[in-house]
Structure formats: C-alpha cells, structure tokens
Amino acid sequence: MDLKQLTALVTVAEAGSITRAARMLHLVQPSVTRQIRMLEEELGVPLFTRTSLGMTPTPEGSLLVDRARRVLQELDRARAEIQPDPGGIVGVVTFGLLESVVEILAEPLVRALAVHHPGIDLRLVTAYSGHLQEWLDLGDVDLSLLYDLDSSPSLAVTPLVEEELWAVAPPGSDLSPMTPVACRVVLEHPLVLPVPGHGLRALIDRARSTIETRPQVAVQVNSMQLQKTLVRAGHGWTMLPAAAVSRDVDSGLLSGAPLREPRVTRHVVLGLHRGGRTPAPVQAVAAEVVRAVRRLVAEGVWTGARLSDGLPG
C-alpha cells in the first residue's frame, strides 16, 4: 500500500462516497475507485460496504482508516517540522476542545497563534471529555482540555479553572444569573440530561443523590447543543457549565442561574502526553492556551470560573 491509497481510503471514509472523495482530491472517480480496489485486493477483505446511499467502512475498513489517518497526520507533522521557516516554530498540532468552551476559547486561541506562531498548523477537534481523553491516549490529539482528571503515568495534567454549573431553563422561566437557585427547584421540572456514562451526567447524578426526590427525565442526549435546543423548546430543564450557556442567557434564548444547595463545580485541566520530549509546537500551543484562559477569566468572559491554584503564568 502507498500514500495515495491511504489518502483515498481516509477521504472516502470521511466523504461517504467515491464521488465526493474524488471531488475533494481533485481526481476522476475511476482513479479513487482503483485505489480502494487495490487496497482490498492486497488485504483480501472488503474495506467498504457499498449501498445506494454511499460507502460505509466495514469493521476491517474502520481499523485501517484509523491507522491510515494517524500515518498521514504524522507525515504532515514531519513535513511541517522539517521545512525551514525563519519566522519561528513550525509544526502540526491537534488540540482537543471541550464542547462547552468552544464558543469562548476557540477564536481567541486561533487569533493568538496567528500573531505569535503563524508557522503552527493548528487543528481543532471538539467532543466530550471522555472521548477527548481517549483520543489523547491514542495519540490522535497532542493536547486537550479535560475535566476532573488527575495526572497519570501516561498524562501530565495542568489545572486551569474551577467552573460552576448553572440551572438552565426555557426563556421566560424567571431564572437570573444574579440569583442562585437550589438544585431541588431544578429537579421539580422534567429534565433534559446527558446520556449515562457522560462525565457531566455523573456530576448531575451526584447532585441529585443528595436530594430526596424522584425527578422526571424527559429525554437523554449525547450533545450539549441538543440539550440546549430541547430546553429552549420547552421540553425540560437541565444543568450545564456556565460558560456553555452564558451567551444564550444574555441573548434571551435561555434562562440560567448558578446552582446552590449543593453548589456543583468541575475542574477543567489541560492534558498532555507524559514522557519523552514535548515538541516545541505543542509547548507553544499549551502556553497560549494557559494565557488565553487567564485572559478569559480575568475579563469575565469565562462565566462562573475561577483560576486554579498553581496555574502557571
């Protein structure tokens, strides 16, 4: 197998069809088909299930796509680091962002890197903390925001902020950011919750366990954006990090208030691989993340957050 075949494989998997993949690669469709067929003949297994709706990787195909994606990412990284650039640090860095802080952190970070480290090719991915930690362990991301995680033999963790959860309700529910609300009040309403196993769900369940009530769960979802959409439509209340909803509350799309009795918080940390030399581009992005977090908290943009003790300057 060669790089052209691996590139075609990954592109078809991401595009979902030979036609779209060929368009993305600026190739004719038969050329992409031939690359996939050659791979299948070499390995002796089908890599895609072909239907009228498109191309779906088989289990064997999914395994090879994961490996091929990492190979291509490492080659991109090596190419960027080898090419001379008198302007400073160069390289490819993949950074994992918690879904709840995308709106406040992504743009300032991209802007800061464009000014201070234009040679860094930054790639942002977003997911829940559990998925991000898995990607970090696998090497799919170079560094990532995580929460409620301590350092481990494989990961070095830098505490960033402690942030509080808010009660979140449909607009017009008379919640105010200036007036905290008891968790018991939230539990009196139908709830729109993350699915079990999600870290945020664990925080909410822990708070629920301290209150003798049996709340009604209206729906469970695996997307924070979907949580907000369903709450906004009146399907229930929920609990979310303040940073994830403060702009919606300010614009009147949602109602929100800090939670009390009990106060519910989580600790956001920055995780990197432990051991070996941390590449200069990854160090540069980590430093910019810390600086951006400091600014966001100091300026009040990261609502409901305070800097963790010992956060480096």
N, C-alpha and C positions, 0 to 999 in steps of 0.2 A: 504494500500500500504506500501511497505517496501523499504529499501535502495537498495536491489538487483533489484527490479523492476524499481526504479528511475534511477539507473545506466544503466540498459539495455535500458530504454527509451531514455536517452540522447545519449548513444553510437550509437543506431540505427539511431537517427536523424542526428548525425554528420557523420556517415559512409555511410548512404544512402541505406544500405541493411542489412538484417539479417545475411547473410554470412560473410560480412566484420566485422560486430559488434561482432559476435561470435569469430572470429579470434582475434580481439583486446582484448576481455575479457577472452580469453583462456577457452572458453566454447564450448559445442557442440551446433549446430544450434537449435535443438528442445528445448533446455533449454531457449535460448533467446526468441524464439517464444512463449513459455509458459508464460514467464514473461510479455510480451506485451499483450498477450491474457487475462491474469488475471487482468491487469490494465483496459483493455477495458470492461471486464465483470463487474468490480467493479463500474466503472464510467458510464457505459451504453451508451457509444459513441465510435465510431471508432477513433483511435488516428493516424492512418496512412492510406494513400491511397496506395494500393499495385498494382504495374504495373510490366510489364516485365523488365522495366529499374531500378526498385528498390522501395524504400519506401520513401514516401513524407509525412511529418506531415500534418494532417488536421488542420483547424483553432483551434479546441479544443486541438489537439496534440501539436501545436506550443505553445499555452498558458501554457500547463503543462510542456513542455520541458524547457521553460524559468524559471518557478518556481522551477523545479527539479534541474536545473543547479545551481541556487543560493543556494538551500539547500545543495547540495553536496559541493559547494565551501565553505560554512560556516562551514561544518563539517571538511573539510580539514584544514581550518584555526584554528578551535578549537583544532584539533588533534596536529597540529604543535606547538601551543602555550602552550599546556598542557605538552607535552613531555619535560622532563628536558634536558637541554643542558648547560653544564658548560662553553661552548665556547662563550656564549653571547646571542644576540637577536635571537629569532626564530619566524617563522610565515610565512603565505602565503600572498603575496602582488601582486595584479594585477595592472599593470601600463599601461596607455594608451599613445601611441606614435603617434604624427602626422606623416603622411606618408612622409612628406618632410624631416624629420630629422632622419629617421630610420638609414640611412647609416652612419651618423656621430655620433649618440648618443648611439645606442643600444649596440654595442660592448664595448665601454669604461665603460658604466654603469654596464654591466654584469661582466666585469673584476674587477671593483672596489668593487662590492658587494661580489664577490667570495673571495676577500682578506680581507675585513673589516667586512663582515657579512655573513659568509658561512652558517649560520643557517636559512637565509631567502630564502624561496622558491619563486623566482621571476617569474611572469607570464606576458609576454608582449603581448599586443594586439595593432593593428595599424588600423587607419581609419582617415577620415576627421574630422575636429574639431567638426562639428555639431553632428556627431554620437558619438564621444568621450564624449561630454558634456551630451548627453542623457544617455549614459552608466554610467557616473559618478552620475547623478541624481538618476538613478535606483539602484545604488549600485553594478553594475556589475564590475566596476573598483574602486580601492581605491583612486587613484590619477591619474592625467592625464595632459599632455600638451594640452593647448588650445590656441586660439589666439583671440585678440581684445575682451577680456571679462573682465568686472569689477567684483569685489566681489559682492555677492548677499546674501540674507538671508540664502540660502542653501549651498553656496560655498564660501570658503576662497581662494583668488587668490593672488599668489606671482608673480609680474612681473619678467621676466627673461631677454629677449632681444628684441630689435627692429631690425628687419631684412628687407632688401630691396628686391624688386622683380627685376628680370632681364628680358630683352628681350631674347627669346630663338628661335633659327632658325636652319635649317638643316646645317650640316657641309659644310664648304666652303662658308658660307654666309658673310664672312668678318667682323663678329662681334668680338670685342675684350673686355675682361674683363677690360682692361686699358682705354677704350674709351667709355664713356656713350653714349647711343642712345636715341633720342627723341621718346616718345610714338607714335607720328604721323608716324614715319617711320615704326613701327610695324604694325600699322593699315592700311598701304598701301598694306599689304600682306593678303592672306587668313589666317584665324585664326583657331587654334585648341584650344577650350575652355572647361573649366569645365561646367557641366550642370547648368542651372539656379537653384538658391537656395543654391548653394555651397558658403561658405564664401570667397574663393579665387575668385570666379566669381564675387561676389559683389565688391571686390577691383578693379578688372579689369574693370567692368562696370562703376564704379565711375570715373576711369581714362579716359575711353572712352568718358564719358559725357562732359568732359572739352574740347574736340576737335571736331570741326565741320567736321565730315567725316562719311561716312556710310560704315564701313568695311564689307567685305565678311566673313561670318562664314562658314568654310569648314565642320567642324564636332564638336559635343559636346560630352564629355565623362565624366564618373564618376570615373576615375582612373588616378592618376598622372603618373604612369608608362606608361599607354596607351597614355597619352598626349605626353610624350617624344618619345615613339615609332613612333607615327604618324608624329611628327615633323621631327624626324631623317629620315623618309622615304620620306620627301619632300611634305607632304600634307598641310603644312602651318607653320606659326609662332605662338608663344604663349608667355605668361608671367608667370614666376614661381619664387618661392623663390630661392635666390642664392644658399642656402645650398643644394637644391634638384638637382641642375644641375652642380655645380662647378666641380665635378669629371668627368662628361660626357664631359664638355668643355675642361678640362685639357687633357683628353684622345683623343680628336678629334672627339668624337661621335656626339657632338652638337656644335653649335656656341652660344655664350652668351655675354651679355653686360649689365651693370647697366642701369636701366631706368631713364630718366630725362624728364622734361617738360610734365607732372609733375613727380617728384620722388614718387614712390609708395612703401609704407612700411606697415608692420604689426607687432603687438606686441605679442610675444609668452609668455604665462604665465603658471604657474603651479597651477592647481586647486585641492583642497581637500574638503572633506565634512566639513561643519561648524557645530559646536555644539557637545557636548559630548567630550569624551576623544579620541584623535587620538592614535591608537595603536602604540606601540613602533616600530614594524617593518615598519609601514607606515612612521613614522617620520624618521627612518633611511634611507629609500629609498629616501624620499624627500630631505634629506640633501645631499645624494650622487648625486642626480640629479643636485642640485644647484652647487656643487663642479665641477661636470663634465662639466656643461655649462660654468662656469668660465674658466676652462682649455681650452675648445674648442675655445672660443672667444679669449683668450689671445694668444693662439698658432696659430691663423689664420685659424683654421680648419673650423669653422663656418663662411663661407664666407658671407660678406655683413651684418654682425651683430655687434651690439654694446650692451654692458650690460645696462640694465635698471637702472635708478637711484633708489637707495634704495635697491638693491638686497642684501639679507643677505649674510654674509660671511660663 
